[in-house]
C-alpha cells in the first residue's frame, strides 16, 4: 500500500501517473479543527445543506 499525501504538486502522483493533467482549482474550501473535550452533553447533529454539504457537530 502506498499513501501519497504530499500535496497539490504530488511527486508520488507524478511518478505513478506521469500523463495525468494538472490539478484544477474548484473554488471549494475545507475548514476543520480540534478542540479540547469540554464537560457537556455529547450529541451528533448531521445536517445536509445546499450543494450537498454535510455539516457534522
N, C-alpha and C positions, 0 to 999 in steps of 0.2 A: 504494500500500500504506500502510496506517495501522496502527501498533503502539501500542496504548493500554496502557502498563504503569504506570498511575498509581494502582494500589492498590485496596483494597476499596471505597472510595467514589469510583469512577471517573467523572470528568466526561466522558470520552470515551464510555463505555458509556451514560451518561445522555443524551447528545446523539444518539447513533445509535439507541438502543433506549429511548425515554423511558417506555414502558409496561412495561419489564422489572421483575420482582419484586425486592425487596431480597435481598442475599446471606443465606444460611443457614449458621450455624455447624455444621460436620460433625464436630467433635471430633477432627480429624486434624491432625497436626503434621509439618513437614518440617524436617530439620536438614541443613545442608551446611557444608562448609568446604574450605579450600585450604591445603596445607602445602608447604613448600619441598621440592624434589627431593632425596632422600637417596640415598646410594650403596648401593642394594640391588637385588636382582633384581626386575624388574617382572613382575607377574602379574595376571591378570584372573580373579576368582572370583565370578561372579554366583550368587546364592542366592535362591530364591523361598521365602518363609516364609508364616506364617499370614496370612490375608486378602489373598493375592496381593501381598504386599510384596516388592519387589525390592531386595536389598542388593548393591551392586557395589563391590568394592575391589581 
